[in-house]
Amino acid sequence: MNHSLIDEAVVNIQNTPSYSPALLSFLPVLASKWIAPVLWALIRKSPLSFQEIRSEIGPITNTTLSKTLREMELEGLIQRISTEAETKPDFDNMDFEELPVGQPTQKPSGLYKPTQIGIEFSTVLVPLLQWATKYRIQQYGTGHKR
């Protein structure tokens, strides 16, 4: 065990105020099961559509992914880029014969990309991921899933 790293952590904790409203308000975000995988996917391959995110991160319901994306937008971790202008037909400048028939009228889903805050947050997640991986392997071996 690296005692200098532990000593440094203890000093950092001792020099930090005991109550941090900013940290406490952000803990639910940190505890969210899906925020880290979504952020990882977007940092690796952004921008991504809703379905592309879903295929990148694995088994998640549409409802859960929608809720996670909304939460991440509210926290400023990601940004939704509207693709409406790219997919919406220009009806004002079309001849009647050109109007699309049977086209879906639902709103385009848009694309998502990380914000600067999201990218900075990912730099905090990397050491946490490394620590969690090391802890899980030490405690349970490589085959344990929880």
Backbone bond lengths (Angstrom), bond angles and torsions (degrees), N, CA, C in turn:
res aa  C-N    CA-C-N  psi(-1)  N-CA   C-N-CA  omega(-1)  CA-C   N-CA-C  phi
1 M - - - 1.450 - - 1.526 109.04 -
2 N 1.321 116.18 135.78 1.452 122.15 -177.02 1.530 109.40 -84.62
3 H 1.357 116.37 101.89 1.469 121.00 -175.87 1.524 112.53 -69.79
4 S 1.332 118.47 -32.09 1.467 119.30 179.88 1.529 110.60 -65.88
5 L 1.315 117.29 -35.41 1.465 121.20 176.91 1.528 110.41 -66.86
6 I 1.321 116.44 -41.07 1.462 121.26 177.45 1.524 110.21 -66.20
7 D 1.328 117.11 -44.43 1.462 120.91 178.37 1.529 111.08 -59.80
8 E 1.332 116.37 -41.69 1.465 120.89 178.84 1.535 110.69 -64.15
9 A 1.316 117.22 -41.08 1.464 121.01 178.57 1.521 110.83 -63.76
10 V 1.330 117.28 -41.75 1.469 121.26 179.13 1.523 110.42 -62.75
11 V 1.324 117.26 -43.71 1.471 120.95 178.34 1.524 110.18 -62.36
12 N 1.329 117.10 -43.77 1.463 120.44 178.91 1.528 111.46 -60.93
13 I 1.317 116.74 -41.32 1.467 120.59 178.83 1.529 110.16 -66.68
14 Q 1.329 117.03 -41.95 1.459 120.48 -179.92 1.525 111.99 -65.00
15 N 1.326 117.93 -29.02 1.459 122.05 -179.30 1.531 113.65 -92.64
16 T 1.316 116.94 7.12 1.456 121.90 -179.88 1.523 108.75 -106.92
17 P 1.329 117.48 138.72 1.473 118.97 177.64 1.529 110.41 -55.77
18 S 1.311 115.60 145.84 1.463 119.58 -175.67 1.523 112.67 -70.27
19 Y 1.306 117.45 -24.97 1.450 120.16 -178.58 1.513 108.55 -121.63
20 S 1.303 116.86 121.17 1.456 120.76 179.97 1.525 109.63 -123.61
21 P 1.318 117.86 98.17 1.466 120.11 178.49 1.531 112.39 -57.51
22 A 1.319 117.75 -36.29 1.466 120.38 -179.94 1.527 110.69 -62.10
23 L 1.328 116.80 -46.26 1.458 120.14 179.81 1.527 110.81 -66.46
24 L 1.315 116.69 -44.59 1.461 119.88 -179.68 1.522 112.05 -61.43
25 S 1.318 116.86 -35.68 1.461 118.84 179.73 1.528 111.77 -73.76
26 F 1.326 117.65 -21.27 1.452 121.02 -178.22 1.530 113.14 -96.02
27 L 1.329 117.86 -11.67 1.471 120.60 -178.52 1.532 113.69 -57.60
28 P 1.342 119.68 -39.28 1.472 117.75 176.87 1.534 112.75 -60.16
29 V 1.310 117.36 -34.30 1.464 120.91 177.38 1.526 109.16 -66.31
30 L 1.303 116.54 -45.14 1.453 121.53 -180.00 1.531 110.72 -63.43
31 A 1.317 116.69 -33.92 1.460 121.07 -177.44 1.524 113.25 -81.67
32 S 1.311 118.26 -11.41 1.461 121.21 -178.98 1.527 110.40 -63.04
33 K 1.311 115.71 133.35 1.460 121.11 -177.09 1.526 112.93 -66.35
34 W 1.326 117.84 -32.46 1.457 120.21 -169.78 1.521 115.33 -104.56
35 I 1.329 119.20 -11.39 1.462 120.07 -176.12 1.530 111.48 -63.38
36 A 1.311 118.51 -46.16 1.467 120.23 -179.15 1.533 111.83 -62.33
37 P 1.335 119.96 -47.54 1.478 118.19 178.80 1.527 113.37 -62.29
38 V 1.339 117.48 -38.23 1.462 120.19 178.72 1.521 109.81 -65.99
39 L 1.325 116.42 -45.27 1.458 120.31 -179.74 1.526 110.76 -62.16
40 W 1.335 117.19 -42.83 1.463 121.71 178.18 1.525 109.99 -58.11
41 A 1.327 116.87 -47.31 1.465 120.86 -178.66 1.522 110.99 -60.75
42 L 1.333 115.98 -42.81 1.464 119.59 -177.90 1.525 112.44 -71.04
43 I 1.304 117.85 -33.39 1.461 119.91 178.65 1.531 109.80 -71.74
44 R 1.312 116.11 -36.78 1.463 119.95 -179.28 1.524 112.94 -73.40
45 K 1.338 117.95 -36.92 1.466 120.11 -170.51 1.524 113.89 -141.21
46 S 1.290 120.64 40.08 1.460 118.28 -175.58 1.525 111.12 -86.14
47 P 1.323 116.51 158.01 1.454 127.25 -1.66 1.527 111.18 -80.08
48 L 1.324 115.06 152.92 1.459 121.63 178.84 1.522 110.24 -128.23
49 S 1.309 115.95 148.31 1.461 121.34 173.86 1.528 108.87 -82.12
50 F 1.315 115.84 170.12 1.455 122.46 178.13 1.533 110.21 -53.51
51 Q 1.336 117.20 -50.43 1.467 120.86 -177.51 1.527 111.89 -67.04
52 E 1.323 117.24 -35.34 1.465 120.04 177.57 1.523 110.98 -65.89
53 I 1.329 116.66 -40.33 1.471 120.20 176.39 1.514 109.00 -60.84
54 R 1.319 115.49 -46.73 1.466 121.20 -178.88 1.531 111.34 -57.84
55 S 1.312 117.24 -43.53 1.468 119.24 -179.05 1.535 111.38 -72.31
56 E 1.321 117.88 -26.23 1.469 121.51 178.71 1.524 112.55 -73.41
57 I 1.345 117.59 -36.65 1.464 118.73 -170.11 1.519 114.60 -100.91
58 G 1.318 118.42 -8.81 1.455 118.78 175.05 1.506 114.41 99.49
59 P 1.324 116.04 -153.25 1.467 120.54 -169.86 1.533 112.89 -71.65
60 I 1.313 115.54 101.28 1.462 122.13 177.62 1.523 106.62 -143.56
61 T 1.307 116.61 141.11 1.463 119.44 178.74 1.523 110.09 -77.72
62 N 1.320 115.66 158.32 1.465 120.24 176.97 1.524 110.76 -59.55
63 T 1.322 116.36 -40.46 1.458 121.11 -179.02 1.524 110.68 -62.86
64 T 1.315 117.15 -46.37 1.462 121.24 -179.22 1.520 110.78 -65.51
65 L 1.328 117.09 -41.73 1.461 119.43 179.60 1.527 110.44 -66.16
66 S 1.325 117.67 -41.63 1.472 120.79 177.45 1.517 110.79 -59.46
67 K 1.330 115.95 -46.36 1.469 120.66 179.57 1.533 110.62 -62.23
68 T 1.325 117.09 -42.84 1.463 121.67 -179.71 1.526 110.84 -64.00
69 L 1.319 116.76 -44.12 1.466 120.21 179.53 1.528 111.40 -63.60
70 R 1.344 116.47 -41.44 1.475 119.79 177.32 1.526 110.89 -62.01
71 E 1.328 116.64 -44.70 1.464 121.30 179.42 1.530 110.68 -62.00
72 M 1.316 116.46 -42.72 1.457 120.60 -179.45 1.532 111.33 -66.36
73 E 1.333 116.44 -36.21 1.470 119.77 175.60 1.522 110.79 -65.23
74 L 1.337 116.53 -44.27 1.465 120.60 179.64 1.523 111.82 -62.45
75 E 1.315 117.08 -35.44 1.469 121.81 179.15 1.521 112.21 -79.65
76 G 1.330 117.07 -8.67 1.459 120.79 179.13 1.518 114.08 82.10
77 L 1.334 117.45 16.35 1.464 121.04 -178.32 1.521 112.50 -82.21
78 I 1.335 116.40 -30.09 1.457 121.04 -179.72 1.518 109.56 -134.88
79 Q 1.317 114.14 166.14 1.460 120.94 178.00 1.524 107.87 -131.08
80 R 1.320 115.77 136.47 1.464 121.38 175.46 1.508 107.85 -93.20
81 I 1.319 115.73 128.03 1.452 122.06 178.16 1.526 106.77 -104.43
82 S 1.289 116.96 117.51 1.463 120.76 -179.05 1.517 110.19 -70.09
83 T 1.311 115.97 133.52 1.463 121.29 176.01 1.517 110.36 -107.68
84 E 1.324 116.14 11.97 1.461 121.08 -176.16 1.523 111.72 -57.02
85 A 1.312 118.36 -42.45 1.465 121.13 -178.67 1.529 111.06 -63.77
86 E 1.328 116.52 -31.53 1.461 119.84 -178.82 1.516 112.23 -77.73
87 T 1.346 118.50 -27.39 1.456 120.75 -173.04 1.528 113.74 -108.79
88 K 1.295 118.35 -15.59 1.461 121.23 -177.59 1.530 109.94 -81.48
89 P 1.338 117.86 125.58 1.459 119.28 178.34 1.527 111.05 -64.16
90 D 1.316 116.47 146.66 1.463 122.40 177.61 1.523 108.22 -86.96
91 F 1.346 117.22 83.33 1.456 122.81 -174.67 1.530 112.36 -64.65
92 D 1.312 118.23 -29.48 1.464 120.86 -178.00 1.523 112.28 -66.39
93 N 1.307 117.60 -30.01 1.459 120.97 -176.47 1.525 113.04 -110.11
94 M 1.340 118.12 23.16 1.460 121.64 179.95 1.520 110.48 -106.70
95 D 1.310 115.21 148.45 1.451 120.01 168.19 1.519 107.09 -77.24
96 F 1.319 117.17 154.77 1.458 121.25 -178.20 1.524 111.33 -55.91
97 E 1.348 116.88 -37.96 1.468 121.04 -178.10 1.530 112.21 -67.01
98 E 1.333 117.03 -20.12 1.466 120.73 -176.95 1.526 113.23 -87.40
99 L 1.332 117.56 -10.20 1.464 119.56 -176.21 1.517 110.49 -59.70
100 P 1.334 118.01 133.57 1.470 120.59 -179.40 1.527 110.43 -68.30
101 V 1.311 115.22 137.41 1.454 121.30 179.05 1.521 107.90 -107.27
102 G 1.333 115.92 133.07 1.457 120.17 177.18 1.517 113.98 71.75
103 Q 1.314 117.70 17.01 1.461 120.94 178.29 1.527 109.52 -74.92
104 P 1.313 118.84 140.39 1.463 119.86 175.76 1.530 109.55 -64.43
105 T 1.316 115.47 142.27 1.465 119.92 -178.98 1.520 111.69 -104.00
106 Q 1.327 117.86 6.29 1.461 119.57 -179.68 1.520 110.77 -70.74
107 K 1.307 114.92 154.08 1.455 121.60 -179.60 1.527 110.07 -66.67
108 P 1.335 117.64 133.83 1.466 119.07 176.97 1.525 110.76 -60.06
109 S 1.323 115.57 149.06 1.465 119.17 -174.50 1.516 113.16 -75.98
110 G 1.294 118.87 -25.34 1.456 120.50 -178.39 1.512 111.74 84.68
111 L 1.296 113.73 178.12 1.455 121.63 178.62 1.520 108.40 -119.93
112 Y 1.317 115.84 155.16 1.460 121.19 -179.10 1.520 109.44 -122.22
113 K 1.339 114.75 143.79 1.456 120.11 175.57 1.527 108.22 -145.28
114 P 1.344 116.79 154.96 1.470 118.66 179.30 1.527 110.48 -73.84
115 T 1.310 115.72 147.91 1.460 121.39 172.63 1.528 107.58 -88.52
116 Q 1.310 115.80 176.26 1.469 119.76 176.22 1.534 109.86 -61.33
117 I 1.325 116.69 -38.42 1.471 120.52 178.07 1.528 109.93 -63.12
118 G 1.323 117.02 -41.52 1.463 120.94 178.23 1.513 112.31 -62.91
119 I 1.323 116.02 -41.15 1.461 120.26 178.42 1.531 110.23 -65.04
120 E 1.336 116.63 -43.13 1.466 120.18 177.67 1.526 110.67 -63.85
121 F 1.336 117.53 -39.74 1.464 121.32 177.97 1.524 110.46 -61.59
122 S 1.326 117.59 -37.17 1.466 120.06 179.82 1.522 111.21 -63.38
123 T 1.333 117.80 -29.58 1.468 119.59 178.71 1.526 110.99 -69.24
124 V 1.324 116.94 -23.99 1.466 121.58 174.81 1.528 109.45 -78.66
125 L 1.324 116.58 -34.17 1.460 120.83 -178.08 1.528 113.16 -70.57
126 V 1.326 117.25 -30.56 1.474 120.16 -177.52 1.531 111.38 -59.26
127 P 1.346 120.16 -52.39 1.469 118.56 177.63 1.534 112.49 -63.03
128 L 1.319 116.58 -33.78 1.465 119.89 177.48 1.530 110.56 -64.77
129 L 1.321 116.60 -42.58 1.460 121.26 176.68 1.523 110.84 -62.33
130 Q 1.320 116.48 -43.72 1.468 120.13 179.11 1.526 110.54 -62.27
131 W 1.325 116.56 -43.54 1.456 120.18 179.15 1.523 110.62 -63.76
132 A 1.339 116.58 -45.85 1.469 120.71 -178.69 1.526 110.93 -62.39
133 T 1.318 116.67 -41.25 1.466 120.69 178.92 1.521 110.57 -63.06
134 K 1.316 116.36 -45.96 1.466 120.77 179.19 1.527 110.74 -62.39
135 Y 1.331 116.70 -44.54 1.463 121.29 -179.39 1.522 110.67 -62.74
136 R 1.322 117.09 -47.51 1.466 120.36 -178.64 1.517 111.62 -62.19
137 I 1.320 116.99 -41.61 1.465 119.97 179.86 1.524 110.28 -66.82
138 Q 1.336 117.76 -41.93 1.462 120.84 178.73 1.526 110.67 -63.15
139 Q 1.324 116.37 -41.81 1.461 120.65 -176.21 1.526 113.54 -77.18
140 Y 1.327 116.32 -41.75 1.466 119.24 -167.62 1.527 114.68 -126.19
141 G 1.312 118.68 -6.72 1.461 120.13 -174.72 1.521 110.49 85.23
142 T 1.316 116.69 179.16 1.456 120.46 -173.82 1.521 113.49 -78.99
143 G 1.311 119.06 -19.03 1.470 120.98 -175.03 1.519 114.28 -89.47
144 H 1.317 119.28 -5.10 1.465 121.75 -175.50 1.527 111.60 -75.42
145 K 1.318 115.79 132.32 1.472 120.58 174.31 1.499 108.02 -125.43
146 R 1.330 113.67 136.20 1.469 118.92 178.15 1.481 110.77 -143.57
